[in-house]
Amino acid sequence: MFESLSYLALQQYWWAIISLLGALLVFLLFVQGGQTLLYTLGKNETERTILVNSLGRKWEFTFTTLVTFGGAFFASFPLFYSTSFGGAYWVWMIILFCFVIQAVAYEYRSKPANVFGKRTFETFLYINGAVGTILLGTAVATFFTGSAFSIDFSNITRVSDPAISRWETPYRGLEAALNIHNLLLGLTVFFLARIQGILYFINNVQHDAILSRAKKSLVWNTLPFLVVFLTYVIILLTRKGFAVDPQSGNVYYENFKYMHNLIAMPAIALLFLSGTLLVLYGIIKTILSDGYCKGIWFSGFGTTLFVFSLFSLAGYNNTAYYPSSFDLQSSLTITNSSSSHYTLITMSYVSLLVPFVLAYIFYAWKSINREKITSEEIQTGSHIY
Amino acid sequence: MFENIDLSLVNWSRGQFALTAMYHWIFVPLTLGLSFIIAIMETLYVRTGREEWKKITKFWMTLFGINFAIGVATGIILEFQFGTNWSNYSWFVGDIFGAPLAIEGIMAFFLESTFIAVMFFGWNKVSKKFHLVSTWLVAFGSNLSALWILVANAWMQKPVGMHFNPDTARNEMLNFWEVLFSPVAVNKFLHTITSGYVLAAVFVVGISAWYLLKNREHFLAKRSILVAGVFGIISSLMLIYSGDGSTRQIVHVQPMKFAALEGLYNGQEGAGLVAIGIMSTAPGDTNSRNVKDFAFRIEIPNILSYMAYGHFDAFVPGINDLVDGNPQKGIISVAEKIDRGKFALESLAQLKDARDKGDALTYNLLKARFNDEDFKNNYFRYFGYGFLNDPNSVIPNVPVTFYSFHIMVGLGLFFLLLLSLVLFNLFRNNLENKKLLLRLSIFSIPLTYLASQSGWVLAELGRQPWVIQDLLPTMAAVSHINTSSVKITFFLFAILFTALLIAELSIIFKQIKIGPK
């Protein structure tokens, strides 16, 4: 089946898979957003425990999606893996640290004799929620602004210095956070994750005081979100981008490149707009309607569509998805950085498992979420975080 | 030119990978084995309907959860470290190596993470049968995860199913099934997961023994010993069988590792197996810091030859044969391999040069060379040697390799004996009175971790300097980063993981003291 597809079609297919995983990851960052709200929405120990346990049933989905996103990127576009992870060392290391401390925080938080105390593990959750989301957003933003690296395959024959990819600044990716456009996406992801976290709590928790605070907090997080999100989108659509000549493979700057991509790909434009509207619908409907708790589904689906379209703008329509601001011709495109034809075919068969995986996740999620989390459950449950 | 390579960067990068991998491997084997032990216990609960089995299942599940969390925490670093610290490696073999990692995520991690939520939180929310299926799926998922990462590791020990593409300067996959069903991968998978099963069995038996010594939780302790003991003995037999298979493979695919694990310097026919040995600290050859001799050894005649080749008089090459070459036995020297590797590297440099200059004739000639079977089998095969200058640099640390092998094998046999004795006394209803055996069972818990870590030390240190056997040494695989960055992250990981380990142990000890609820 996949054997009949051209190499380019497979590269495009795999960029769609990466985009989908990236989009699902951003949706699932509601866990991280929720972690930054424990002390905003929970005013006593029981309330915070309710919030932690509500998130604690979902954190592994986010974590696993991040790991799978990394693995899939490695398998399909190994040159990105090699260049970005080996180059922007500090950004990725800080992100990894944020996720390491998250992974133990739930299980150890309320266990007796946990050595460091409950507050330490709650701080771990906060750091993961705040720093993790901002840096992930900032890292993805470099898909549109570029990074300072160079690539030369012939280096492998230089015995004294064989590294193929080189990062050309000493800040190892931290310089990305100094770019205002990158930071705007980081903050957008941060506030969006908080909004989604609130919408998730509204859907998953049954506790009047928490829900009342959640609604207020939703308003206060939506305002800065709209400011950073709209500013980011306006700059993105008006900035010069990194175009690729499909014949020669040469990379060059093109004014309004991402606006051009949106116009050239109407289906992507539709996802871009409908994603935005669904997110806003989920938020506004929750704010305006008393007792409405399904906002997370609209907002989550909208987030997935929007992020998918964002990745598509970066990778399709002859665009360099990981541009080099140091040496334009070192920029990565989906054609020059992918795995071989054979590996992409093999991995494409594996990708057929994705709908099956999504189906059993949905089924398990529904089974666990049949009843909302209450104070009673926290007191009587057999496995409490 | 070799002197220009920042060796401290390589060593710090290796140190960081070893640190994170060894920490991760503290927690993984228990997950692999305990998940099945819990699934068996829950099956007994569902079949018998006895609440005691549910209580036992939930107790071990609590310990499983504490261990699982830190296993997840330490695992994420490993996957991304291939990119952050070994970027050249990621490109050179990413076309093959990336696939198992991605499949691991899609097939195994989601299975584990989805059904672990049902396992912990679904007791009163889903049916008994759905819960039981979820517990089995967690066990199946965690072992499936091990399969893919071990397939990837086995490929590094014995690269198969690929070819080198000189245009992209990387190895590309030709046959996925060859990679997946490589005999090295099959053996490695079986050996590694069964080692996890034995570790988990000793863990359960050891903690249950503590309860018996404290004269509490008798029902839980005896039932747990019954399940874990039977599971552990069956696993031990599989462990020994797969270990034997692994050793026979090593002699063919990594003869230097084989010679080092026995401390065999000079090859011989009818070589004996060193049952017990102490390596001298005095170097036997001043040219190599890795060469040591035995101060004392007890040897079983001819057994090494039999172990390696299936007959007692077979010739087993030693370290010196492999370094200096042995024309009579058809072994070429490392110096010759270095020359051939350099020729392959130069051919690649010339090809790139010809392509840049638009010299189609030279380019096509060189391209044809890389497709020529003679060049592939006699030159490109030694590509990684082209990065070396000193023939002695292919000798791994012999004492570490030797001791790790012997500790692993010795303890592996000891666990089989221990589990058999414990089970025997349990069946005779005499276990509570065997205080020494119970104490030995508790003391054996740290020993299982020592054996398990030794296995990986042997597998990884024993194949140095290769990250991909014969194709890529570690110094050519490392990222282009400054040493100080790696030093900082090394210490950050060391501090963080140690702190988390302390918390984990403290929580686990507390839960054991509390006992089942």
Interface residues (C-beta under 8 A of the other chain):
Chain A: R57 K58 E60 F61 F63 T64 L66 V67 T68 G70 G71 A72 F74 A75 S76 P78 L79 Y81 S82 T83 S84 F85 G86 G87 Y89 W90 W92 M93 L96 F97 F99 V100 I101 Q102 A103 V104 Y106 E107 Y108 K111 P112 A113 N114 V115 F116 F153 S154 I156 T157 V159 S160 D161 P162 A163 I164 S165 R166 W167 P170 R172 S339 S340 Y342 T343 T346 M347 V350 S351 L353 V354 V357 Y360 I361 A364 S367 I368 R370 E371 G381 S382 H383
Chain B: M1 F2 N4 I5 K58 M61 T62 G65 I66 F68 A69 I70 V72 A73 T74 G75 I76 I77 E79 F80 F82 G83 T84 N85 W86 S87 N88 S90 W91 F92 G94 D95 I96 F97 G98 A99 L101 A102 I103 E104 G105 I106 M107 F109 F110 L111 E112 S113 T114 F115 I116 A117 V118 F120 F121 G122 W123 K125 V126 F130 S134 N165 T168 A169 R170 E172 M173 L174 F176 L345 E346 L348 A349 K352 D353 G386 F387 A476 V478 S479 H480 I481 N482 S485 T489 L492 L496 A499 L500 I502 A503 E504 S506 I507 F509 K510 Q511 I514 K517
